[in-house]
């Protein structure tokens, strides 16, 4: 039974219920997505709504997701996030948590983002969970409050999952998690958003494309 769990054939807790595991949906995450998202910012809603992270990363439309839950809360910024954003300790931010599941019996995907209140408070609709997923994503939301992104940096590390992550995302024993911290910078140089994204290594591909200019004499 343990071997089958490690191979990802079955899932379950020790001495508890065991079931046949639903094969997880492969996720591809490319840095080209940020350029594409910016190109879509000024497009009409019907165009933006067809090019979200679910369609781009997993090839699944929103209407086919078994679960898509967003939770928006105004909270005191965690110290490590405040440090990245250059905020004073105790500063309140908008925290947005998302859980998505392609199949009702499959593991979930998740992310948590933080945005300074003074950036988004000019548009109350950003705080409303009913408006999530927002057509065009965060880049379009920032556009509505006059913020243009100039740079996004992904910091990628790897650790073993917590017990909660292993259960929620249905991660087999011994499989690590890629932890992506996405830091988005406005054209002013200010950090406009920080997002933490855990991706199980058994179903994720990180794709980085670097365009190299031709030599002038070629």
N, C-alpha and C positions, 0 to 999 in steps of 0.2 A: 504493500500500500504506500509506503514511504517513497519507494522508487517511482511509482506511478505519479505521486504528487510532485516529485522533483522533475519529472519529465513533462509536467503540465497536462497530464491526461485526466487527473481527478483533482478535486479541491476538497478542503475540509479541515477542521481543527482536530488536534490529537484527542482521541477518545470521544470524538463528537461525530456529528452527521457528516457523511461523505457523499459527494455527487460527481457526476461526469462533468468535466469543465467545458464551458463554451470557449472555443478558440478565440483569442482576443483579436480585435481589428488592428491591423498594422497602421501605425502612424508615421507619416513622413513630415519632418519639419525642416524647411529650407529657409535660409536667410533672405532669399529672393522675395519671400512673401511680404517683407516690410516695404520694399519698393512697389510691389503690386498694390498693396493696401493704400499707399499714398497716391498712386495713380487713380485709384477709385474714389478718392475723397470727394471730388467735385462731380461725380457721376450721379444720375438720378437714383432714387431709392430702389427701383426695380432691378437695377444693375448691381448695386451694392449688396442687396439681399441675397444674390445668387453666388456670392464669392466670399463666404465666411470661412472661419477656421475649420469647421466640420467638413465642408465641401473640399477645401484645399488640402487639408492634412490627412483625412481618412476617406475621402470620396463618398461621403454620406450626406444626404440633404437633411436639413433640420427636421423636416416632417417625418423622416424615417428613424429618428432617434427614439429610443425607448424611454429615456429620461434626460431632461435638460432643466436643471434647477439653478437659479441664481439667488444669492443672498447679498443685499447691500446694507452695510452698517457704517455709521460714523463712530470711529473708535480712536483711542489714543494710539499713536503710531508706535509700533515696536521699535526698540532702540536700534536694532541693526538696520532697519529700513530708514529710520530717521537720519542715521549717519550717512547713508547713501544719498538721501534727498537733501541733506544740509539743513534739516529742521531741528529746532530746539526740542529737548526732551519734553514730553507731555503734549506736543502738538497733535491736534486731532486731524484725522484723514478719513477719506472715504475708502472703506475696504469692500472689495467685491469678490465673493467666493462663487465658484461655479463647479458643478458636478454634472458630467455627461456620461450616458451609458447607451451604447449602440444596441445592445440586446439586454432584455430585462434580467437575464441570468448571468450576464457577463460582468467582468470587472469594469469599474468606472474610471473615467479620466477626470482630473481636477486641476484647478489653478486658483491663485489668490493674487489680486492686484491692489495696489495702494496709490491713491491720487490725492495731492494736497487739496484741502477744502477750498482755499481761495482761488484755485484754478477752475473748479467745476461748479462752484456755488452760483455762478451767474446763469446756469441753465438747470433749473429744478428737475427737468425731465431725466437728467442723467442719474438721479438718485432713485428713480422709480424702477423697481425690479420688473414691472410689467413691460418696460421698454427694452428689456434684455432678452435675446441678443439684439444689439443695436446694428442696423444695416450699415456695414462699413467699419464696424468695430471702434476701438478707442481712437484711432487716428481721425475718424470723422467726428466723434464726440468732441475731441479737442478742437477741431476745426470750427465747430459751432460756437466755441467760447474764445475764438481768436488765437488759438495756439497751433503753430505748425511745428512738426517734428523735423529735426535736422539729422539726428543720429540715434541709432539703437545698438546697444551692446548686449550680447548674450554671454553671461558667465556660466560655464558648464562644469559641474563637478559630478562625482558619483559616490553614493553611499548605499548601504543596505537600507531597505525600507523599515519604517516603524511597524509595530504590530497592526496599528490602525490602517496604515497605508496598504500593507500586505492583504488585509481582509477586504478593504473597500475596492482595491484595484485587482484583486484576485491574482496576486503575484506568487508564483511557485517558490518553494524554499531555495535559497541560494542565489536568487536573481537580484541584482542590484538595481538602483534607480539612478537615472540621469537627473540631476537637479539643475534646472535652468533658471537663472535670475536674469530677467530681461529688464534693462534699464533704458528708458526712453528720454532723450534730451530734446528740449525745444530749441528753436533757432537762437534764443537768447542765451543758451548754455545751461538753463535751469533743468533739473530733472523733473519731468512732468508725470511720470508713472514708473512704478516698479512692480514687476509681476514675478511670482514664483510658480514654476511649473515642474511638477515631478512626472517623469516619463519612465515607466518600467523598461529595462533594457531588452527584454525578450520580445518586444513588439514595436520598438521605436527605431527609426533611422534619422540621424541628424545629418542634414545635407548642407554643405557650405560651398557656395559658388563665388569665386573671385575672378572678376574680369580683369585681364591684363592688357594694357594698351600696347599697340605695336610699336616697335622701334621706328624712329623717324626715317631711317635709311632702308627699311624693308619694303 
